[in-house]
Amino acid sequence: MLRRLALALSPICVLAVGMSAAAAQGLLGPPPANAPAVAAPAGAAPPANPPGTAVEPATPPVGWPPADAAPAAPILPGSPTAVVRPFYDQVGLELDPTQRKNFVDPAKTVLDKSDALRKSGQGECLDPNMALDNADYDKAEIDNSLKTLEAINGDQAKVIVAFVVAGNPHRLEWKFRKVDGDWKISDLLSVTGEWALSQYQCE
């Protein structure tokens, strides 16, 4: 009798062990979605990225050189970029009447009218830091993030300026015209803020 009972219980034990092993291996269905992750052994290096979260390599914006590119060429004296650079070293320089020699119409006419309006006591027509896209001036941030891209086509040129202030990207376009061999600023446009100096009516 005891032998028969033992023989009867043997398949049940085998089945129970088999079911336990199957459950442990996930053969009875996938583990729940919120199942805790298995801790890595002590001293083991963590994976570079968790499974399914591979990080794509960062790519620079279109038109900018890659991060490992050679250093930018030095700014040539008298070039459009050389004319633009001082406006990022001194805030509000574009409104200084002594800098008017660097401008031609239509930008020069707008700046002259702004000067006249200010002298008449009727207030300001232009924002004090247009070269910065009206962002707060932070020289350290400007120096660390400023990038320029120059393009010349005959007696016309433009300089694209990009920088980041307080985590916000800004991009402006300086337009140039060559007059008597010198590059003069004819307009200033904000790609980010969608405004142009030539559109101001300082009456």
GIWO-V100578 format. One record per residue. N is the residue number from 1. PSI is psi in whole degrees, -180 to 180 (none if undefined). OMEGA is omega as a letter, one per 30 degrees, with the letter a starting at -180 (NA if undefined). NEAR is the number of other ideal C-beta (glycine too) atoms within 8 Angstrom. Layout:
BEGIN
N|PSI|OMEGA|NEAR ; N|PSI|OMEGA|NEAR
END
This chain:
BEGIN
1|-47|l|4 ; 2|-38|a|5 ; 3|-39|l|6 ; 4|-39|l|7 ; 5|-41|l|8 ; 6|-43|l|8 ; 7|-33|a|7 ; 8|-35|a|8 ; 9|-22|a|8 ; 10|-49|l|8 ; 11|-36|l|7 ; 12|-44|l|8 ; 13|-44|a|8 ; 14|-42|a|8 ; 15|-40|a|8 ; 16|-44|l|8 ; 17|-43|l|8 ; 18|-43|l|8 ; 19|-39|l|9 ; 20|-44|a|8 ; 21|-40|a|8 ; 22|-42|l|9 ; 23|-40|a|9 ; 24|-30|a|6 ; 25|5|l|6 ; 26|17|a|8 ; 27|-18|l|5 ; 28|13|a|6 ; 29|157|a|3 ; 30|151|l|4 ; 31|156|a|4 ; 32|152|a|5 ; 33|-31|a|3 ; 34|25|l|4 ; 35|136|a|6 ; 36|145|l|4 ; 37|148|l|4 ; 38|128|a|4 ; 39|143|l|4 ; 40|149|l|6 ; 41|151|l|5 ; 42|133|l|4 ; 43|-7|a|3 ; 44|142|l|6 ; 45|135|l|3 ; 46|156|l|5 ; 47|154|a|6 ; 48|-41|l|3 ; 49|141|l|7 ; 50|152|a|5 ; 51|135|l|5 ; 52|3|a|4 ; 53|43|l|6 ; 54|137|a|5 ; 55|126|l|5 ; 56|143|l|4 ; 57|139|a|4 ; 58|140|l|5 ; 59|140|a|3 ; 60|159|l|7 ; 61|155|l|5 ; 62|131|l|3 ; 63|-16|l|5 ; 64|149|l|8 ; 65|154|l|6 ; 66|162|a|5 ; 67|-31|a|5 ; 68|15|l|3 ; 69|164|l|5 ; 70|153|l|3 ; 71|149|a|3 ; 72|148|l|4 ; 73|150|l|4 ; 74|151|a|4 ; 75|127|a|8 ; 76|133|l|7 ; 77|136|l|5 ; 78|-6|l|7 ; 79|161|l|10 ; 80|-40|l|13 ; 81|-38|l|11 ; 82|-33|l|10 ; 83|-36|a|14 ; 84|-37|a|13 ; 85|-40|a|10 ; 86|-25|a|8 ; 87|-13|l|9 ; 88|-1|l|11 ; 89|-24|a|7 ; 90|114|a|6 ; 91|139|l|8 ; 92|11|a|8 ; 93|-27|a|11 ; 94|-20|l|10 ; 95|-3|l|9 ; 96|120|a|7 ; 97|-25|l|5 ; 98|-15|l|5 ; 99|3|a|9 ; 100|-20|l|9 ; 101|-19|a|5 ; 102|3|a|7 ; 103|152|l|11 ; 104|171|l|9 ; 105|148|g|6 ; 106|-12|a|9 ; 107|-41|a|14 ; 108|-42|l|10 ; 109|-43|l|8 ; 110|-43|a|13 ; 111|-40|l|14 ; 112|-42|l|9 ; 113|-35|l|11 ; 114|-40|l|14 ; 115|-45|a|9 ; 116|-40|l|9 ; 117|-40|l|13 ; 118|-44|a|11 ; 119|-27|l|6 ; 120|-8|a|6 ; 121|13|a|5 ; 122|4|l|5 ; 123|-173|a|6 ; 124|143|l|8 ; 125|-33|a|9 ; 126|154|l|12 ; 127|150|a|6 ; 128|-13|a|8 ; 129|60|a|10 ; 130|-33|l|13 ; 131|-23|l|11 ; 132|14|l|14 ; 133|31|l|11 ; 134|23|l|7 ; 135|160|l|10 ; 136|140|a|6 ; 137|123|l|9 ; 138|101|a|8 ; 139|-39|a|7 ; 140|-45|l|6 ; 141|-40|l|11 ; 142|-48|a|13 ; 143|-37|a|7 ; 144|-25|a|6 ; 145|-10|a|10 ; 146|130|l|10 ; 147|144|l|8 ; 148|148|l|11 ; 149|118|a|9 ; 150|139|l|11 ; 151|127|a|8 ; 152|133|l|7 ; 153|94|a|5 ; 154|-124|l|4 ; 155|16|l|4 ; 156|148|l|10 ; 157|163|l|13 ; 158|152|l|11 ; 159|118|l|14 ; 160|128|l|12 ; 161|129|l|13 ; 162|140|l|13 ; 163|169|a|13 ; 164|130|l|9 ; 165|127|l|14 ; 166|35|l|8 ; 167|0|a|4 ; 168|124|l|7 ; 169|145|l|7 ; 170|147|l|14 ; 171|131|l|11 ; 172|159|l|13 ; 173|120|l|11 ; 174|125|l|13 ; 175|142|a|12 ; 176|154|l|14 ; 177|136|a|11 ; 178|127|a|10 ; 179|118|a|7 ; 180|39|l|3 ; 181|-3|a|4 ; 182|145|l|7 ; 183|126|a|11 ; 184|145|l|12 ; 185|122|l|14 ; 186|-21|l|11 ; 187|161|l|11 ; 188|124|a|14 ; 189|141|l|10 ; 190|114|l|13 ; 191|-34|a|8 ; 192|-49|a|9 ; 193|-7|l|8 ; 194|53|l|5 ; 195|164|l|7 ; 196|139|l|8 ; 197|-39|a|14 ; 198|-15|a|8 ; 199|-9|a|6 ; 200|138|l|9 ; 201|93|a|4 ; 202|77|a|10 ; 203|none|NA|4
END
